[in-house]
């Protein structure tokens, strides 16, 4: 199977990921941060080492303000709905946002009378300028996808953060498509909250996600309960990360995530990014050579992710994906990719698109096989 659905979840994982998860289950399957015995301490050591590695990787100021979650969606919900909202507060997002951002924003708009603006960039416009033009005295939060899971575009976080900081608002970044692939420096990029999954670019298992928060940001926990400390109090503790980590966390998943992070560190983010970009360029050039194919997103001379979405004119994207799967054993994803606003921008809301997304272990030969398959399907269906 050729797996080109890396934007949904990375596969395969480094061998050490599964090994670490099995070890966690078999050797120290205790509850970290709860009991004081040696197995619980061993489990806690793995969790805290993972926080330490994450702080180093993303240049975060405080390991204690790194919170584990189920996935990026859970982390984003905590970041968005955990802020203290007042009627008529204002949020700015982009038309590239995933439903993990859009739906919490729409719920806030409906239930708390929050104003939400989605900015759209046309040719020649810059994201920072668009956001600045949309800022008001009521803007409390700007939330942006660092990289689009539809177009592959990478947004300029530093320029955006400079605008946001001038207006005394917070910047939250959805790094679902970029964490582990594009270098992210929370300090120099002015990021107040950073959310991402463990199971995509960081090469960890599913069921892992992270929210990183600057120390000056106050969040109301969405879930309260047992935290392993201050058990005598009926109130949720103020200490981090316990404040936002009620209940037993996914220790085996975090153990696997640690091994994924170590793989990223050993290979180097720049190397990984250049590899995935090379695959995307090969794919885009090959699709153009086939002809009769509409490709969305940045061209090959721009910085972009290893995400290529396209439409073969006259061919239903879902049919293309089914044929690729059943007859060529190539996994892609067709449809709206949980990002309907991005498809509105691309003009593909009615049809959807075929998305091929590349990862650490994909090869140029696999891309060439994919291109041959697309050409054969196009010829077979249209000629």
Secondary structure, DSSP 8 states (H G I E B T S, - for coil): -EE-BTTT---S--HHHHHHHHHHHHH--S-TTT--SHHHHHHHHHHHHHHHHHHHHHT-S-GGGEEEESSHHHHHHHHHHTS---TT-EEEEETT--HHHHHHHHHHHHHH--EEEEE---TT--HHHHHHHH--TTEEEEEEESB-TTT-BB--HHHHHHHHHHTT-EEEEE-TTTTTTS---HHHHT-SEEEEESSSTT---TT-EEEEE-TT-----SS----SS-TT-SS--SSTTGGG--S---HHHHHHHHHHHHHHHHH-HHHHHHHHHHHHHHHHHHHHHH-SEEEES--TTS-B-SEEEEEETTS-HHHHHHHHHHHH-EE-EEE-TT-HHHHHHHT-TTT-EEEEE--TT--HHHHHHHHHHHHHHHHHHH-
